[in-house]
């Protein structure tokens, strides 16, 4: 996934939830996302894999932060 494609993904798609998802669903989706993309899980694959996982994880963290705060979520929507 190229960085421009990553930047174009909306937060809901990135976490794999619907736009009307409940807060608990978003938190659960982020935990699953974090297990898959946390940079520490990609160390054995080399520095390029860690760098890519870091970029993806950082974007997912932004999504989680935005979607779990009601005011930020309404501004995002």
C-alpha positions as a Python dict, from the first residue, in 0.01 Angstrom:
ca = {
    (1, 'X'): (0, 0, 0),
    (2, 'X'): (159, 325, -109),
    (3, 'X'): (156, 623, 128),
    (4, 'X'): (-80, 818, -97),
    (5, 'X'): (-326, 528, -87),
    (6, 'X'): (-292, 512, 290),
    (7, 'X'): (-362, 885, 321),
    (8, 'X'): (-671, 854, 100),
    (9, 'X'): (-832, 585, 316),
    (10, 'X'): (-1096, 722, 543),
    (11, 'X'): (-1075, 631, 909),
    (12, 'X'): (-1375, 398, 900),
    (13, 'X'): (-1234, 194, 613),
    (14, 'X'): (-892, 183, 773),
    (15, 'X'): (-1032, 33, 1093),
    (16, 'X'): (-1288, -179, 910),
    (17, 'X'): (-1600, -34, 1072),
    (18, 'X'): (-1917, 127, 940),
    (19, 'X'): (-1965, 504, 975),
    (20, 'X'): (-2245, 445, 1225),
    (21, 'X'): (-2035, 208, 1440),
    (22, 'X'): (-2070, 228, 1816),
    (23, 'X'): (-1779, 335, 2033),
    (24, 'X'): (-1722, -21, 2158),
    (25, 'X'): (-1706, -149, 1800),
    (26, 'X'): (-1445, 112, 1712),
    (27, 'X'): (-1234, 23, 2014),
    (28, 'X'): (-1258, -349, 1933),
    (29, 'X'): (-1165, -284, 1569),
    (30, 'X'): (-862, -82, 1676),
    (31, 'X'): (-739, -359, 1905),
    (32, 'X'): (-756, -600, 1611),
    (33, 'X'): (-586, -343, 1386),
    (34, 'X'): (-311, -288, 1646),
    (35, 'X'): (-242, -660, 1674),
    (36, 'X'): (-190, -677, 1301),
    (37, 'X'): (5, -358, 1234),
    (38, 'X'): (200, -275, 1551),
    (39, 'X'): (562, -217, 1441),
    (40, 'X'): (702, -451, 1706),
    (41, 'X'): (530, -741, 1534),
    (42, 'X'): (726, -677, 1213),
    (43, 'X'): (1083, -651, 1345),
    (44, 'X'): (1185, -992, 1208),
    (45, 'X'): (1082, -886, 857),
    (46, 'X'): (1338, -606, 842),
    (47, 'X'): (1357, -228, 865),
    (48, 'X'): (1142, -162, 558),
    (49, 'X'): (857, -371, 701),
    (50, 'X'): (889, -192, 1035),
    (51, 'X'): (880, 148, 864),
    (52, 'X'): (570, 51, 665),
    (53, 'X'): (395, -95, 970),
    (54, 'X'): (481, 222, 1163),
    (55, 'X'): (315, 440, 899),
    (56, 'X'): (4, 225, 892),
    (57, 'X'): (-14, 201, 1270),
    (58, 'X'): (29, 577, 1308),
    (59, 'X'): (-261, 638, 1069),
    (60, 'X'): (-474, 384, 1255),
    (61, 'X'): (-393, 554, 1585),
    (62, 'X'): (-510, 884, 1437),
    (63, 'X'): (-831, 716, 1330),
    (64, 'X'): (-886, 568, 1675),
    (65, 'X'): (-816, 900, 1845),
    (66, 'X'): (-1055, 1087, 1618),
    (67, 'X'): (-1339, 837, 1616),
    (68, 'X'): (-1345, 777, 1990),
    (69, 'X'): (-1394, 1143, 2080),
    (70, 'X'): (-1747, 1262, 1999),
    (71, 'X'): (-1653, 1620, 1907),
    (72, 'X'): (-1363, 1516, 1686),
    (73, 'X'): (-1575, 1245, 1525),
    (74, 'X'): (-1857, 1484, 1440),
    (75, 'X'): (-1605, 1730, 1293),
    (76, 'X'): (-1448, 1447, 1090),
    (77, 'X'): (-1785, 1329, 960),
}
